[in-house]
Amino acid sequence: MNIKKNIAVTILTTSFLISGISNPIGYNVSAFRPIEVNASSIKTSDNNKYLLNIQNSYSTKTSKDKYEIVKSSGASKDKKNTKDAKDTKDVKDTKALTAIKENTEKKNDSKENKNSKDSKETNETKDTTDNKINKDISYSDKGDEFENGKKIEIGDIKVVNLKGTWREMGRQYGYLMKKELEDLDTFLDLIIEANEGNASTARAIVDQQIAQTPYRINQFFEGASETSGFTVDELQIINAVERIGGLPKCSVAMAWDKYAKSDLVIGRNYDWSESFALLKDDIAVTVYHPADGALATATVGYVGEIYAVNGLNEKGIFLELNNGKPSANIKSPDPRITGTTMLFECLFESDELSDMDLFFNTTNCSSSYIINVADENKGQSFEWCPVGVKHGESTLPNGLLVSTNYYVNKDWLFNTPSDKNSWSGITRRNNLIELCENNKGKIDAEKMMEIINKTVEEGGAKNDLTVYQLVVVPKTKILWLQITGGSEWTKIDVDSFFKS
């Protein structure tokens, strides 16, 4: 299927209570020494031309056959499949890109001409100021509607507003986001095809995810299957794209008090494996309006992801997820609902920042993360892994929080991280700290855009793996989104969607 230029913002309404997920556990942390992650230092270059080339390399063939391979692989729970599930984390992006390049010859002339025109128009509209806000989006803009759902599309940015029960919101999402879901379908086809022999691994991951999916989200997929043309199983495969496709490498900076010009502001670089550059046009901001009275919540992520790696709710509570495996490369010894799903739940139920402490003190996770949270007054960092949780923000002066991909709390007994095993995480963090110190008292949304847009070579954190960037002001509930190789900074009035 041909790739369309699609970024989505989705809004849904629902409650999301999960009982029985609790209790800090008494494992001996020293027994869980991390396995060093092989990761080379990140370097940044002008890769826009490369991204434009691979963007057009998707095959027009359907991925249904590949789904059949994944389905037929089964999900036996023997030791082999357990090993397969572990090995999937090391998906070879280079193989995926090779397969993609081989498909380049299949693109037709009309698509080449269209992309050439799109590229020309983008260059013509680009302002000399890197941080130009080239468009605004609010709920009052015109859009497509289905039942109680609405999708607003401006350029390559889409905002989808969903209302009702989980099944009703799923129906709205499936109908309004059908083409974008097809894009993810094609991407997964290429990823699985490029990694022959890993179909059973992917199947094991999906089956594990299905077993851990709460009832309400299953209802969402049931609804989406009624209108999207995809089965529930296929939607679950799409929902697992990040687990099948690699590991994230991200960074965040938060400034308030003496560091901020006025309101607390957050800057976030979302970095992923190289092949995920193909999905730069399929990113969604999803806002949930729960019919049962839970808090309206917006998430930002790939289309088809029904969980939270970035989120902001109607009370101005924000959270974002960074990979913490360079410090604690361990997994839960027991089956647990995935951390991203639990973060999703947390946003629906947290009306003040103190609720975050309660959540992390109560909830064990399935893997190792760094979760950075904020309200309009301050930011906090939770180093969250299967053996416990610790705060990480106290290592910096009040008013500043900077996090990449390693734990900074010295009480952990894990191995000391390095640039080599944290995707240059130490350098990226130090660069952001220095930039924030140099701009102390001046940091607002525009200045934060400038800070997180600086490359590693320029003394910043942006790199070749940066897929998209966010700037968020929790007080006003406004976020700005920029897509690498795509949309420039776009202002999205999330509050207008919350109030719709």
N, C-alpha and C positions, 0 to 999 in steps of 0.2 A: 504494500500500500504506500502511496506517496506520502511523504512527510509534509504536513501543513505547518504554518507558523502559528503555534498555539501556546499561549501562556494562560493559566486559568486562575481565577479567584473564586472559591466556592463557599457558600454560606449555608449552614445546616442548623437545625434546632433539635436538641435531644438531651435526655439525661443519660448518664453513663456510670452507674454504680456497680462496682464489682466487690463482692464480699469475699472474705476469707483470704485476702492478699495482705500478709502482714509479717510481723515478728522479725526483728533483727536476729541474726543467728550467731552461734558461738563457735564458728570455725577458727582454727588457728591460722591467722593471716600469713604467717611466715611459711606455711606449708604450700602456699599458692604463689610460688615465684613465677614471674612472667616469662613467657617464651619471647625472645627478641624478634621483633618484626623486621623483615628485610624491606627497607624502604630507602631509596636514594634521596639525596638532597633535591629540593625543588628549585628549578630554575625557570625564569620567565622569559619569553621571547614574543615577538610579534607573530602570533599564530592565527590571526583573523582569516588570512587567506586559506590556511590549512583547514580551519573549521568550515569555511564556506565550501571547500572542495568535498569534505567528507559528509557535509550536511545533505548533499544530493545523491549519496551513494546507496540509499536504501533500495532494496529490491521491491518491485511492485507485486511480488508473489505473496499469497496469503501465508500466515504462519499456522494455520490449522493443523497441517501435517506435523509440525513440530510439537504442537500441543499433544497430538496423539502419541508422539514418542515419550513426552513427559508423563502422560497419563499411563501408558503401558509399562512404564518402568517399575511401577509399584512403589510401595513404601514399607518394605519389610523392616522390622526393628532389630535386625541382627547387627553384629559388630561391623560388618562391611558398610552398611548404610550409615552407621554412626560415623565411621571414618570419612565416608563420602561427604556427609553434611559438614564436617570440619574442613575438608579440602576445598569445598565450594567457596569459602571465603577468599581463596587465592585464585579467583577467576583470571585467566590470562587476557588482559585488555588488548595486548598486541595481536593476539589471534583474532579477536573480534574486529580490530581495525583492518587487519589483512583481508578478512572476508568482506568487509565493507568496501575496501578499495577495489577488490576484484569485481564487485557489483557495479562499479562506477560506469562501466561501458554500457550498462543496461538502461541508463537514463536516456530519455528522449529529448529531441531538440527543443520542443516547446517548454519543457521544464528548465532547460539550460537558459533559454531566453528570459523566462520569468524570473529566475534567480538573478540573472545579470541586471534586469530592470530593478528588482528589489534592492540589490546592492547599490546601484546608482542612485536610487531615491534616498537610501539611507545616508549616503555620503553628502547628497545635496542638502539634507535637512540637519546634518550634524553641526552643532554650534562650536565655536572656537573654545568655549568654556566646557571643560570635561564634565562638570556637574550640572549641566543644563537640565532642568525639569521640562521634558518635551511634551508632556501631556498629563492631565489629571483624570481620575476616575472616581465617580461617586454613584450612589444607588439611583440617583435621578436620571442618569444617562439611559438612553434607549438600549434595548437588548432583546434577545430571543426569550420566550417564555414557554414553560410547559407545566401544567398543573400549577402548583404554588412556587415553582422554581423560576429563576431568571438568570440568564447569562448575558453579561455585558462584554462586548469585544471592541477594543480600541487598539488599532495596530495589531501587534502580536501579543497583547495582554488581554486575558480573559478573566472576568470576575463572575463566579457562579454563586447565586444566592439560593439556598435550599431551606425549605420550611416543612415541618410536619413530623410524623413518626419516622423512625429509622427507615422503614420500608418505603414510605412516601418520598423521603429524601433520596433514597436509592433510585427510585423510579425517575425522579427529576434529573439526578446526576447522570444516569445511564442514557437518557434521551438527549440531554443537552451536551454531554461530553463524548458522544459516540465516536466522532472522528478522532478526537485526541486519544481515546482508548485504543483505537486502531493503530495509532502511531507507536504506542507502548508495545502493542502486540507484535509489530514488525521488529522493533528493537530487540525484544526478547527472543524472537526467532533467530536473529543474527547472533546474539550472544550465545545461545544454546548451540547453534550450528557451528560456530567458531570454536567451540569447546567440546568436540565430539567425545563421547564417553561420560560426559557430565550430566546427561539428561536424567539419569537416575539420582544423581546428587541434587539436582534442582527439584526433582519430585519429592525427595526426602525433606528438603527445606519447606516446600509448600505444604506437605502433609503435617509437618510439625506446626506450622503456622495455623493451619485449619484447626488442629486440635486445641490450639490456644486462643482461638478467636472468640470473644464474648458474644453472647446471644444477640445483642443489639446490632453489632457490626455484621453478623451473619444475616440479620434482617435487611440491612442496607444492601448487601450483595444480592439477596433474593429480589429486592425491588429493582436494582440495577439490571439484573439478568432479564427482567420482563421487558425492558425498553432499549437495551444496548445492542442486542444480538449476540452477546457473550453469555456463556454459562457461568454459574456461580464458581465452578472450579477454575475457569479461565480468568475470571476477575480476581480470584485469590492468587493466581500465578502473577498477574499484573501487579497486584498489591505487594508481591514479594520481590519486585524488581531490584530494589537496593540490596536485599539480602543475597540474591543470586549474582548480582553484578559486581560486587567489590566492597571496598571499605572507604568511608568518608574521611576527609582530612580538612578540618575547618578552623576558623578563628573568629573571635568576637572581642569587641571593646565596648565598655559601658562607662559613661562619664556623667557625674552629677556633682552637687555641692560645689566646691571650689574649682573643679575641673570643667564644669559646664557653663556655658554662657547664660543659660536660663534653665529650661527643663531638662530632666534626665534624658539622655539620648543613647541609643544602641546602634552599633555598626557590626555587621555580620557578613563574613565571606563563607560561602558554601562551596567547598572543594570536594571533588569526587574523582573516581578513576577516569582515565583518559577517554575511554569509549563513551562515557556519559555526556561528553560534549555534544553528542548527537541529539540529546534530549533537551538542549537549551531552549527549544521552542515549545516544550511540553511541560511547563512548570505551572503549578496551580496555587492560588491563594484561596483556601477553602474556609468559609465561615459557616458555622453550624448554629441554627436557631432551634434548640430542643423544644419539642412540643410539650414535654413533661415538666418544664420549668427550670431545667438546667441552664447554666449561663451560655449565652451566645458566644461562639468561639471561632476565630479565624486561624487557619493553618496555611503554611506555605510549603510546597513540595511538588514532587512529580505527580502528574495526572494519574489517578487510580490509587494513590496512597491514601488509605483511610486510617491514618494515625498522625502523630505529631513529631516532627523534628524542628519545627519553628511554629510558635503559636502565640496568639494574643487574644484575651477574652474581653468581654464587655466591661469588666471592672478594671481594665488596664493592667492585668497580670500577664507578663510576657515570659516565655521560656524558649531556649534553643538548646540543641544537643550537639556535643562534640564527641568524637571517638576517643575513648580513654584507653584503648588497648595497648599503646606503647608503654603505659605504666602497669597495667593489670590485664594481661592477656589471659583471662580466665573466664570460664562459663559456669553457670549454675549447675550443681550436681543433680538438681531436681527439676522437673518440668515447671516452667513458670510462664505466665503471660509475658510477651515481649515488652521490653522497656518503653518502646515507642508507643505501644498501645496504652500502657499505663499512664504515660505523659499526656496522651490524648484525654484520658479519663480525668486526670488531675485538673486540666484547664476548665472542664465543665463544672467542677465543684469548688474551685478556689476563688473566693471573693476578696481575699487580702493576702499579703505576702507571707504572713505567719503560717498560712495553710500549707505553704510549700515545705516548711520545716516539719510539720506534722506528717505530710505525705512521705517525705524521704526517710523520716525516722520510723515510719510504719511499714514501708513497702520495700521488699527485696526485689532486685532486678535480675534479668536473665543474662546480661553481659556487662561490659565495663564502659561507662560513659562519664562525661563531664557535662552536667546540666547547669546552665547559667540562667538565672531568673531575675526579674526586676518588676517593680511597680513604678509609680511616678516619683518615688522618693529615694530609692536605693537599689543596688544590685547585690546578688548573692551567687555563690558558686558551690555546687554540690558535686563532689567526686564520688560517684555512685557505682559500686561494683557488687558482684554476688556475695561478697563477704562483709559488706557494710557500706557506710557513707561517712564522709568527712567534709567539713567546709574548706574551701580553697581561696576565698576572697581576702582573708586577713593578711596575706603576704604583701599587699599593696596599701598605700595611703588611703584613707577614707575619701570616697568620691571617685575612685578609679577601680575598674575590674577589667582584666585582660586574660584571655584563656585561649589555648590552642589545643594540643592533643596529648598532654601529659599532666599528671597530678603534681601539684605544688605543695600540698600539705606534707610537712616533714615527718608527721607521725606514722605515715604508711611504712611498711616494711618491704615494699617492692623495690626492685632494682632502680637505680638512678637512670632516667632517660637521657638520650643524647639526640643531637640533630639527625644522626643516621637512622635511628629507629623511631623517630617521631615526625618524619616528613619535614625536617627543618623546623620543628615546632618551637624549639628554644629560640632560634633566630627570629622567627616570625613574632613570637611573644615579646621578645626584647625590643624589636623594631616598633611594635605598636605602643609599648610602654613609653619609649622615647618620643614618639610622635605626639602622644597625649600629653606628656610632660612639657614638650615644646609649645603646645597650644593650650596650656592650662588656663582656664577661665574664658576661653574663646570657643569651646566646642559646642556647636549647635548642629542641626541636621546637615546643613551644607558643609560645614567643616568636617563632620564625620565622614561624609561621602568622599571628601578629599583624602582623609586619612586612610580609609580602608581601600581606596582605589590605587594607592601607591604599591608598586611591585616590590618584590623582595630585593631586587637590585637597586631600587630607589629608596631602600630603607623601610619598606612596608611589609605587607603580608600577602598581597595578591600574587597569584602565580598561574602557571599554565593549566592547573587543575581547577581553578575557580570557575564554577558554572554560573552562579548568580550571587548577587549581593543585596543585602537588606539594610535599611536604616529605619529605625522605629522610635517613635516618641510615645510612650505609654500614656502620658497625661492626655494628649489630644486624640490618641488612638488612630494616628496617621502613620502609614509606612510608605517607604519609597523602595522600589524594586528595579534593579538593573541586571540585564542578562548579558553575559559575555558573548560577544559576537552578534548580539541581537538588539533588543530594546535598550535605549538609554534610560536614565533615571525617570521613573514614572511614579507619580504621587497617587496613592490610593487612600481615599477617605474611608477607612474601615468603619469608623463610627457611624457613618451614614448607612452602612449595611446593617450594623447592629440595631439601629433604630428603625429599620424598614418594617 
